[in-house]
Amino acid sequence: MNAPAVARSPFVDHVRAEVARTVVGQEAVVERVMIALLTGGHLLLEGVPGIAKTLLVQSVAKAIDLRFARVQFTIDLLPSDILGSEILDSRSGEFRVHKGPIFTNLLLADEINRASPKVQSALLEAMQERRVSIGDATHDLPAPFLVIATQNPVEQAGTFELPEAQLDRFMLRHRLGYPTPGEETEVVRRSLALGLKRQGDGAVPRSAFDAIDDSRRMKVGDLTAAMAAVQAVHVSEVFMRDCVELVTLTRTHPEVELGCSPRAAIALVHASRARAFVHGREYAIPEDLFALAEDVMLHRMRLTYEALAQGRRSADVLRDLLATLA
């Protein structure tokens, strides 16, 4: 079903245009980032190193006047390195709170699965409740607040599986592939034109990060207005029932050991509503559900040992379930 489009939001067009100035291709990823921004949901980007995951997130952050912080996750990272800690003031003899980088609007958790599960779990309260506990006090996080995390495939050395409880708090997990030969040629062409960044009498080659232009930033009020417009997008009762039915089917399928939680149905409806807005529609359609189902549901599903032994994948099972709704 193809619904007629209405005029697209200037906010959406601006962010897309600014990202395209730095990142080649990756339209699907940009759309997922826009959905996360417009819904306040968290996004997990998975892919091998070197395919512009971090560059894309920084480009989006620079396109909007949001407070931005980046944490590079490593094996020796501590929860206090993210959340903050209480520090004893030697002059007053009292403890004061030193807030960590999580007190921002957009937190980039870079290579999140290189840190231990203990550190990854430190984000649970922040991602769900938008607040953190430091010592005996609870502190609210700024609004808006969202986490965009990047991770390398878990088969790579030095990586850990994310805990199920944390995976469930990501609205979307999108898997990035390699660019097409044409896109990769354009990436190489742009790299040749970057030139040098001079520092005193010396110079270093400029990187794609140096080429990000933040002179035409949108304001936080523009994002807030766009978020309010998303709330006005119509979601029918039939659409909601289809989302709930699809999620429920994952809990009764014989090849699925762990089905999707109710968060999956909530995420599917909210993400579909935001996708409709991004595409200039005033209501969600089945195309939105089918386009987002994998990103919303696959990281919440675990197959049985028998199914895995037979070579089945979560994507295969989800494809079968989607066919029952078509």
C-alpha positions as CSV (number, residue, x, y, z in Angstrom):
1,M,0.0,0.0,0.0
2,N,1.5,3.3,-1.0
3,A,0.0,6.3,0.7
4,P,0.1,9.8,-0.9
5,A,2.8,12.0,0.7
6,V,2.3,15.4,2.0
7,A,5.0,18.1,2.4
8,R,8.0,16.9,4.3
9,S,9.3,18.6,7.4
10,P,12.0,21.2,6.8
11,F,13.7,19.8,9.9
12,V,14.0,16.3,8.3
13,D,15.2,17.7,5.0
14,H,17.8,19.9,6.8
15,V,19.3,17.1,8.8
16,R,19.4,14.8,5.8
17,A,21.1,17.4,3.7
18,E,23.7,18.2,6.3
19,V,24.6,14.6,6.9
20,A,24.8,14.0,3.1
21,R,27.5,16.7,3.0
22,T,29.8,14.4,5.0
23,V,28.5,10.8,4.7
24,V,28.0,9.1,1.4
25,G,24.9,7.0,1.0
26,Q,23.6,5.2,4.1
27,E,20.0,6.6,3.6
28,A,18.5,3.8,5.6
29,V,20.8,4.5,8.6
30,V,20.0,8.3,8.4
31,E,16.3,7.4,8.5
32,R,16.8,5.3,11.6
33,V,18.8,8.1,13.3
34,M,15.9,10.5,12.5
35,I,13.4,8.1,14.0
36,A,15.5,7.9,17.2
37,L,15.7,11.7,17.4
38,L,12.0,12.2,16.8
39,T,10.8,9.6,19.3
40,G,13.5,9.9,21.9
41,G,14.3,6.2,21.4
42,H,17.8,4.7,21.6
43,L,19.6,3.3,18.6
44,L,22.2,0.6,18.2
45,L,24.3,0.6,15.1
46,E,26.2,-2.6,14.3
47,G,28.9,-3.0,11.6
48,V,32.5,-3.6,11.0
49,P,35.0,-0.8,11.6
50,G,35.5,1.8,8.9
51,I,31.9,2.2,7.5
52,A,31.2,5.6,9.0
53,K,29.1,4.7,12.0
54,T,30.8,7.3,14.3
55,L,31.1,9.9,11.5
56,L,27.3,9.6,10.8
57,V,26.3,10.2,14.5
58,Q,28.7,13.2,14.8
59,S,27.3,14.6,11.6
60,V,23.7,14.5,13.0
61,A,24.8,16.0,16.3
62,K,26.5,18.9,14.5
63,A,23.4,19.5,12.4
64,I,21.3,20.2,15.5
65,D,22.3,22.5,18.4
66,L,22.3,19.6,20.9
67,R,24.8,18.9,23.7
68,F,26.9,16.1,22.5
69,A,29.2,13.7,24.3
70,R,31.2,10.7,23.1
71,V,32.4,7.8,25.3
72,Q,34.9,5.4,23.8
73,F,34.1,2.0,25.5
74,T,37.1,-0.1,26.4
75,I,37.7,-3.1,28.6
76,D,39.0,-1.0,31.5
77,L,36.1,1.5,31.5
78,L,34.3,1.9,34.8
79,P,30.6,2.8,35.4
80,S,31.7,6.1,37.1
81,D,33.5,7.1,33.9
82,I,30.1,7.4,32.3
83,L,27.7,8.3,35.1
84,G,30.0,10.4,37.3
85,S,30.9,10.0,41.0
86,E,31.0,11.7,44.4
87,I,34.2,13.5,45.1
88,L,35.4,14.6,48.6
89,D,36.0,18.3,48.7
90,S,39.2,18.7,50.8
91,R,38.3,22.3,51.8
92,S,34.8,21.8,52.9
93,G,35.1,18.1,53.9
94,E,31.8,17.3,52.1
95,F,31.2,15.2,49.0
96,R,30.2,16.9,45.8
97,V,28.8,15.3,42.7
98,H,31.0,15.2,39.6
99,K,28.6,14.5,36.7
100,G,29.9,12.3,33.9
101,P,29.5,12.6,30.1
102,I,26.0,11.0,30.3
103,F,24.6,14.4,31.3
104,T,24.1,15.4,27.7
105,N,21.4,15.4,25.0
106,L,23.0,12.9,22.6
107,L,25.4,10.4,24.0
108,L,27.5,8.4,21.5
109,A,28.5,5.1,23.1
110,D,31.3,4.2,20.7
111,E,32.0,0.4,20.4
112,I,29.8,-0.3,23.3
113,N,30.4,-4.1,23.3
114,R,34.1,-3.6,24.0
115,A,33.4,-2.8,27.6
116,S,32.4,-5.4,30.2
117,P,28.8,-6.2,30.8
118,K,29.0,-4.4,34.2
119,V,29.7,-1.2,32.5
120,Q,27.1,-1.7,29.8
121,S,24.5,-2.3,32.5
122,A,25.4,1.1,34.0
123,L,23.3,2.6,31.2
124,L,20.1,0.7,32.1
125,E,18.6,3.3,34.4
126,A,19.6,6.2,32.2
127,M,18.1,4.6,29.1
128,Q,14.8,3.7,30.7
129,E,14.1,6.4,33.2
130,R,16.2,9.3,31.9
131,R,17.9,9.7,35.3
132,V,21.0,8.2,37.1
133,S,21.8,7.5,40.7
134,I,25.1,8.8,42.0
135,G,25.7,8.0,45.7
136,D,22.4,8.5,47.6
137,A,21.0,11.0,45.1
138,T,19.1,10.6,41.8
139,H,19.8,13.2,39.1
140,D,17.5,13.8,36.1
141,L,19.2,13.9,32.7
142,P,18.8,16.8,30.2
143,A,15.8,16.7,27.8
144,P,16.0,15.5,25.1
145,F,18.2,12.6,25.9
146,L,19.1,9.6,23.8
147,V,21.8,7.1,23.4
148,I,23.2,6.1,20.0
149,A,25.6,3.2,20.4
150,T,27.9,1.6,17.9
151,Q,29.2,-1.9,18.1
152,N,31.4,-4.3,16.1
153,P,30.1,-7.8,15.3
154,V,30.3,-9.9,18.4
155,E,32.5,-12.5,16.5
156,Q,35.4,-10.0,16.6
157,A,38.1,-10.3,19.2
158,G,37.7,-8.3,22.4
159,T,33.9,-7.9,22.2
160,F,31.1,-9.0,24.6
161,E,27.4,-9.8,24.0
162,L,25.2,-7.0,25.3
163,P,22.9,-8.2,28.2
164,E,19.3,-8.9,27.1
165,A,18.0,-6.3,29.5
166,Q,20.1,-3.6,27.8
167,L,19.3,-4.8,24.2
168,D,15.6,-4.5,25.0
169,R,16.0,-0.8,25.9
170,F,17.3,0.0,22.4
171,M,14.3,0.9,20.2
172,L,16.2,-0.1,17.1
173,R,19.3,-2.1,16.1
174,H,20.4,-1.4,12.6
175,R,23.0,-3.4,10.8
176,L,25.2,-1.5,8.4
177,G,26.8,-3.1,5.3
178,Y,29.6,-2.0,3.0
179,P,28.9,0.8,0.6
180,T,28.3,0.1,-3.1
181,P,31.3,0.5,-5.4
182,G,29.9,3.8,-6.6
183,E,29.5,5.1,-3.1
184,E,33.0,3.9,-2.1
185,T,34.5,5.6,-5.1
186,E,32.8,8.9,-4.0
187,V,34.2,8.3,-0.4
188,V,37.7,8.0,-1.8
189,R,37.2,11.0,-4.1
190,R,36.1,13.2,-1.1
191,S,39.1,12.0,0.9
192,L,41.4,13.2,-1.8
193,A,39.9,16.7,-1.6
194,L,40.2,17.1,2.2
195,G,43.6,18.7,2.1
196,L,45.7,19.6,5.2
197,K,44.9,21.1,8.6
198,R,47.7,23.4,9.5
199,Q,48.9,23.8,13.1
200,G,51.5,26.5,13.4
201,D,54.3,25.6,11.1
202,G,53.2,22.0,10.8
203,A,50.2,20.3,9.3
204,V,48.3,17.0,9.4
205,P,45.9,15.5,6.8
206,R,42.3,16.5,7.4
207,S,39.9,13.7,8.2
208,A,36.2,13.5,7.4
209,F,35.5,14.6,10.9
210,D,37.2,17.9,10.2
211,A,35.0,18.4,7.2
212,I,31.8,18.4,9.3
213,D,30.2,21.8,9.0
214,D,28.2,23.0,12.1
215,S,27.5,26.6,10.9
216,R,23.9,25.8,9.9
217,R,22.6,24.2,13.0
218,M,18.9,23.7,13.7
219,K,17.8,24.7,17.2
220,V,16.5,22.4,19.9
221,G,13.1,24.1,19.5
222,D,13.0,22.9,15.9
223,L,13.5,19.3,17.1
224,T,10.9,19.8,19.7
225,A,8.4,21.1,17.1
226,A,9.1,18.1,14.9
227,M,8.6,15.7,17.8
228,A,5.3,17.3,18.5
229,A,4.3,16.9,14.9
230,V,5.1,13.2,15.1
231,Q,2.7,12.9,18.0
232,A,0.0,14.0,15.7
233,V,0.6,11.2,13.1
234,H,-2.4,8.9,13.1
235,V,-2.0,5.2,14.1
236,S,-5.1,3.1,13.5
237,E,-6.5,0.4,15.8
238,V,-5.9,-2.1,13.0
239,F,-2.2,-1.1,12.8
240,M,-1.7,-1.4,16.5
241,R,-3.4,-4.8,16.6
242,D,-1.1,-6.0,13.8
243,C,2.0,-4.8,15.7
244,V,0.8,-6.6,18.9
245,E,-0.1,-9.7,17.0
246,L,3.4,-9.9,15.4
247,V,5.1,-9.5,18.7
248,T,2.9,-12.1,20.4
249,L,3.7,-14.6,17.6
250,T,7.3,-14.5,18.6
251,R,6.4,-15.8,22.0
252,T,4.6,-18.9,20.8
253,H,6.7,-19.9,17.8
254,P,8.3,-23.3,18.4
255,E,11.7,-22.2,17.1
256,V,11.9,-19.1,19.4
257,E,13.3,-19.6,22.9
258,L,12.9,-16.0,23.9
259,G,10.3,-13.9,22.3
260,C,9.9,-10.1,22.1
261,S,8.8,-8.1,25.2
262,P,6.0,-5.6,25.2
263,R,8.6,-2.9,24.6
264,A,8.9,-4.3,21.1
265,A,5.2,-3.5,20.3
266,I,5.6,-0.1,21.8
267,A,8.8,0.6,19.8
268,L,7.2,-0.7,16.6
269,V,4.3,1.6,16.8
270,H,6.3,4.7,17.8
271,A,9.0,4.1,15.2
272,S,6.4,3.5,12.5
273,R,4.7,6.8,13.4
274,A,8.0,8.6,13.2
275,R,8.8,6.9,9.8
276,A,5.5,8.1,8.4
277,F,6.4,11.6,9.4
278,V,9.9,11.4,7.9
279,H,8.3,10.3,4.6
280,G,5.8,13.1,4.7
281,R,2.7,11.1,5.7
282,E,0.0,11.9,8.3
283,Y,-0.7,8.3,9.2
284,A,1.2,5.0,9.5
285,I,0.8,2.3,6.9
286,P,1.8,-1.4,6.7
287,E,4.9,-0.4,4.8
288,D,6.3,1.2,7.9
289,L,5.8,-1.9,10.0
290,F,7.4,-4.2,7.4
291,A,10.3,-1.7,6.9
292,L,11.1,-1.5,10.6
293,A,10.2,-5.0,11.9
294,E,13.8,-6.4,11.7
295,D,15.4,-3.4,13.4
296,V,12.9,-3.4,16.2
297,M,12.5,-7.1,16.8
298,L,15.6,-9.2,15.8
299,H,17.7,-8.1,18.8
300,R,14.9,-9.1,21.1
301,M,14.6,-12.6,19.8
302,R,16.6,-15.8,20.7
303,L,16.1,-19.0,18.8
304,T,16.2,-22.5,20.4
305,Y,19.3,-24.6,20.2
306,E,17.6,-27.0,17.8
307,A,16.6,-24.2,15.4
308,L,20.2,-22.8,15.4
309,A,21.6,-26.3,14.8
310,Q,19.4,-26.6,11.7
311,G,20.9,-23.3,10.4
312,R,17.8,-21.2,11.0
313,R,18.3,-17.5,11.8
314,S,16.1,-15.0,13.6
315,A,15.6,-13.1,10.4
316,D,14.2,-16.3,8.7
317,V,11.7,-16.8,11.5
318,L,10.6,-13.1,11.5
319,R,10.2,-13.3,7.7
320,D,7.8,-16.2,8.2
321,L,5.8,-14.3,10.8
322,L,5.6,-11.2,8.6
323,A,4.2,-13.4,5.8
324,T,1.2,-14.2,8.0
325,L,0.3,-10.5,8.2
326,A,0.8,-9.8,4.5
